[in-house]
Amino acid sequence: AAADRFSRIFERMAKGQTVHEIAEQEDVSEGRAVKLAYEIRSGLREAQVNRETARQILKMIEDEPFSTRQEIGEDLAIEATIVNDCLNLLINGGAISEVGGESYVLTKNLNS
């Protein structure tokens, strides 16, 4: 239900609807519609940051195979939770593999 609402509001925001229009269509107050729109925008910003950070991590692993979580966080000055999220994204996407316990290597050639 909540995910469906976020999806609908995101679609309405993408279509350029105002907060007032969204509030009416979702049968919520304008204040609640503002808060929901803010949460969606925050999530989108965080996702963009994570994509950019994932690119930086991928480049580091390409340049320095077998980098550890700690080395990645320290060298790129990234918080451990963000490093973990990005590494999981890259592992799940098949771009990197974990070897030897928290060391990482590319699983795909970035130039192909």
CYANA upper distance limits for C-alpha pairs under 8 A (distance plus 0.5 A):
  1 ALA  CA      5 ARG  CA      6.72
  2 ALA  CA      6 PHE  CA      6.72
  3 ALA  CA      7 SER  CA      6.61
  4 ASP  CA      8 ARG  CA      6.67
  5 ARG  CA      9 ILE  CA      6.59
  5 ARG  CA     26 GLU  CA      8.47
  6 PHE  CA     10 PHE  CA      6.45
  6 PHE  CA     36 LEU  CA      7.95
  6 PHE  CA     40 ILE  CA      7.65
  7 SER  CA     11 GLU  CA      6.73
  8 ARG  CA     12 ARG  CA      6.71
  9 ILE  CA     13 MET  CA      6.53
  9 ILE  CA     22 ILE  CA      7.37
  9 ILE  CA     36 LEU  CA      8.35
  9 ILE  CA     37 ALA  CA      7.65
 10 PHE  CA     14 ALA  CA      6.62
 10 PHE  CA     37 ALA  CA      8.10
 10 PHE  CA     40 ILE  CA      7.43
 11 GLU  CA     15 LYS  CA      6.78
 12 ARG  CA     16 GLY  CA      6.95
 12 ARG  CA     17 GLN  CA      6.03
 12 ARG  CA     22 ILE  CA      7.43
 13 MET  CA     17 GLN  CA      5.98
 13 MET  CA     18 THR  CA      7.86
 13 MET  CA     37 ALA  CA      8.27
 17 GLN  CA     21 GLU  CA      6.56
 17 GLN  CA     22 ILE  CA      7.09
 18 THR  CA     22 ILE  CA      6.74
 19 VAL  CA     23 ALA  CA      6.49
 19 VAL  CA     30 GLU  CA      6.94
 19 VAL  CA     33 ALA  CA      6.50
 19 VAL  CA     34 VAL  CA      6.74
 19 VAL  CA     37 ALA  CA      8.35
 20 HIS  CA     24 GLU  CA      6.83
 20 HIS  CA     30 GLU  CA      6.36
 20 HIS  CA     33 ALA  CA      8.23
 21 GLU  CA     25 GLN  CA      6.71
 22 ILE  CA     26 GLU  CA      6.44
 22 ILE  CA     33 ALA  CA      7.05
 23 ALA  CA     27 ASP  CA      6.19
 23 ALA  CA     28 VAL  CA      5.48
 23 ALA  CA     29 SER  CA      6.19
 23 ALA  CA     30 GLU  CA      5.74
 23 ALA  CA     32 ARG  CA      8.05
 23 ALA  CA     33 ALA  CA      5.77
 24 GLU  CA     28 VAL  CA      7.08
 24 GLU  CA     29 SER  CA      8.26
 28 VAL  CA     32 ARG  CA      6.66
 28 VAL  CA     33 ALA  CA      7.03
 29 SER  CA     33 ALA  CA      6.79
 30 GLU  CA     34 VAL  CA      6.59
 31 GLY  CA     35 LYS  CA      6.82
 32 ARG  CA     36 LEU  CA      6.68
 33 ALA  CA     37 ALA  CA      6.58
 34 VAL  CA     38 TYR  CA      6.58
 35 LYS  CA     39 GLU  CA      6.72
 36 LEU  CA     40 ILE  CA      6.80
 37 ALA  CA     41 ARG  CA      6.71
 38 TYR  CA     42 SER  CA      6.56
 39 GLU  CA     43 GLY  CA      6.65
 40 ILE  CA     44 LEU  CA      6.75
 41 ARG  CA     45 ARG  CA      6.72
 42 SER  CA     46 GLU  CA      6.66
 43 GLY  CA     47 ALA  CA      6.61
 44 LEU  CA     48 GLN  CA      6.73
 45 ARG  CA     49 VAL  CA      6.73
 46 GLU  CA     50 ASN  CA      6.63
 47 ALA  CA     51 ARG  CA      6.70
 48 GLN  CA     52 GLU  CA      6.77
 49 VAL  CA     53 THR  CA      6.50
 50 ASN  CA     54 ALA  CA      6.34
 50 ASN  CA     82 ILE  CA      7.72
 50 ASN  CA     85 ASP  CA      8.28
 50 ASN  CA     86 CYS  CA      6.75
 51 ARG  CA     55 ARG  CA      6.78
 51 ARG  CA     86 CYS  CA      8.11
 52 GLU  CA     56 GLN  CA      6.96
 53 THR  CA     57 ILE  CA      6.70
 53 THR  CA     86 CYS  CA      7.52
 54 ALA  CA     58 LEU  CA      6.51
 54 ALA  CA     86 CYS  CA      5.62
 54 ALA  CA     87 LEU  CA      7.68
 54 ALA  CA     89 LEU  CA      8.25
 54 ALA  CA     90 LEU  CA      7.59
 55 ARG  CA     59 LYS  CA      6.68
 56 GLN  CA     60 MET  CA      6.75
 56 GLN  CA     76 LEU  CA      8.37
 57 ILE  CA     61 ILE  CA      6.70
 57 ILE  CA     72 ILE  CA      7.34
 57 ILE  CA     76 LEU  CA      8.38
 57 ILE  CA     86 CYS  CA      8.30
 57 ILE  CA     87 LEU  CA      8.34
 58 LEU  CA     62 GLU  CA      6.65
 58 LEU  CA     90 LEU  CA      8.32
 58 LEU  CA     96 ILE  CA      8.36
 58 LEU  CA    106 LEU  CA      8.31
 59 LYS  CA     63 ASP  CA      6.66
 60 MET  CA     64 GLU  CA      6.20
 60 MET  CA     65 PRO  CA      8.31
 60 MET  CA     67 SER  CA      8.33
 60 MET  CA     72 ILE  CA      8.01
 61 ILE  CA     65 PRO  CA      5.42
 61 ILE  CA     66 PHE  CA      7.48
 61 ILE  CA     67 SER  CA      6.62
 61 ILE  CA    104 TYR  CA      7.20
 61 ILE  CA    105 VAL  CA      6.56
 61 ILE  CA    106 LEU  CA      7.22
 62 GLU  CA    105 VAL  CA      7.79
 62 GLU  CA    106 LEU  CA      6.89
 65 PRO  CA    104 TYR  CA      6.99
 65 PRO  CA    105 VAL  CA      5.61
 65 PRO  CA    106 LEU  CA      7.86
 66 PHE  CA     99 VAL  CA      8.00
 66 PHE  CA    103 SER  CA      5.27
 66 PHE  CA    104 TYR  CA      5.26
 66 PHE  CA    105 VAL  CA      6.01
 67 SER  CA     71 GLU  CA      6.62
 67 SER  CA     72 ILE  CA      7.01
 67 SER  CA    103 SER  CA      5.78
 67 SER  CA    104 TYR  CA      6.16
 67 SER  CA    105 VAL  CA      8.09
 68 THR  CA     72 ILE  CA      6.64
 68 THR  CA    102 GLU  CA      5.93
 68 THR  CA    103 SER  CA      4.80
 68 THR  CA    104 TYR  CA      6.92
 69 ARG  CA     73 GLY  CA      6.68
 69 ARG  CA     80 ALA  CA      8.36
 69 ARG  CA     83 VAL  CA      7.53
 69 ARG  CA     84 ASN  CA      8.10
 69 ARG  CA    102 GLU  CA      6.47
 69 ARG  CA    103 SER  CA      7.30
 70 GLN  CA     74 GLU  CA      6.56
 70 GLN  CA     80 ALA  CA      8.29
 71 GLU  CA     75 ASP  CA      6.24
 72 ILE  CA     76 LEU  CA      6.39
 72 ILE  CA     77 ALA  CA      8.39
 72 ILE  CA     78 ILE  CA      8.22
 72 ILE  CA     83 VAL  CA      7.93
 73 GLY  CA     77 ALA  CA      5.91
 73 GLY  CA     78 ILE  CA      5.26
 73 GLY  CA     79 GLU  CA      6.77
 73 GLY  CA     80 ALA  CA      6.68
 73 GLY  CA     83 VAL  CA      6.75
 74 GLU  CA     78 ILE  CA      7.26
 78 ILE  CA     82 ILE  CA      7.18
 78 ILE  CA     83 VAL  CA      6.91
 79 GLU  CA     83 VAL  CA      6.78
 80 ALA  CA     84 ASN  CA      6.60
 81 THR  CA     85 ASP  CA      6.70
 82 ILE  CA     86 CYS  CA      6.60
 83 VAL  CA     87 LEU  CA      6.49
 84 ASN  CA     88 ASN  CA      6.60
 85 ASP  CA     89 LEU  CA      6.72
 86 CYS  CA     90 LEU  CA      6.68
 87 LEU  CA     91 ILE  CA      6.52
 88 ASN  CA     92 ASN  CA      6.40
 89 LEU  CA     93 GLY  CA      6.55
 90 LEU  CA     94 GLY  CA      6.73
 90 LEU  CA     95 ALA  CA      5.80
 90 LEU  CA     96 ILE  CA      6.32
 91 ILE  CA     95 ALA  CA      6.47
 91 ILE  CA     96 ILE  CA      5.62
 91 ILE  CA     97 SER  CA      6.32
 91 ILE  CA     98 GLU  CA      8.14
 94 GLY  CA    107 THR  CA      7.19
 94 GLY  CA    108 LYS  CA      8.14
 95 ALA  CA    106 LEU  CA      6.45
 95 ALA  CA    107 THR  CA      5.85
 95 ALA  CA    108 LYS  CA      6.14
 96 ILE  CA    104 TYR  CA      6.97
 96 ILE  CA    105 VAL  CA      5.97
 96 ILE  CA    106 LEU  CA      4.80
 96 ILE  CA    107 THR  CA      5.34
 96 ILE  CA    108 LYS  CA      7.69
 97 SER  CA    104 TYR  CA      6.10
 97 SER  CA    105 VAL  CA      6.02
 97 SER  CA    106 LEU  CA      6.82
 97 SER  CA    107 THR  CA      6.55
 98 GLU  CA    102 GLU  CA      6.48
 98 GLU  CA    103 SER  CA      6.06
 98 GLU  CA    104 TYR  CA      5.10
 98 GLU  CA    105 VAL  CA      7.16
 99 VAL  CA    103 SER  CA      5.78
 99 VAL  CA    104 TYR  CA      6.27
 99 VAL  CA    105 VAL  CA      7.70
